[in-house]
């Protein structure tokens, strides 16, 4: 499982296909304290989804869903209800 996750983190190539018809229906959630996320993939996702809304957690690292659960779910609910 760890090998599979590492492969995704460092080798997955994003394409525009899943996002092309939904430029404003995308929310990118990120945290500058997430040291596991690949910086090149972060940049590529932003490039491929220029109309995406973005939210950056100030803390939480790679586990924002667990460490910042209330904030995380509020962000998701706000996004879904405003779309």
CORTA-V498889 format. One record per backbone hydrogen bond with DSSP energy under -0.5 kcal/mol. CO is the residue of the C=O (numbers start at 1). NH is the residue of the N-H. If there is no record, write none. Layout:
CO_NH + CO_NH
This chain:
1_5 + 2_6 + 3_7 + 4_8 + 5_9 + 6_10 + 7_11 + 8_12 + 12_14 + 16_19 + 16_20 + 19_22 + 22_25 + 26_53 + 27_29 + 28_55 + 30_57 + 31_34 + 33_35 + 37_39 + 38_42 + 39_43 + 40_44 + 41_45 + 42_46 + 43_47 + 44_48 + 45_49 + 47_50 + 49_52 + 53_28 + 55_30 + 55_57 + 57_32 + 60_63 + 61_64 + 63_66 + 63_67 + 64_68 + 66_69 + 68_72 + 69_73 + 70_74 + 71_75 + 72_76 + 73_77 + 74_78 + 75_79 + 76_80 + 77_81 + 78_82 + 79_83
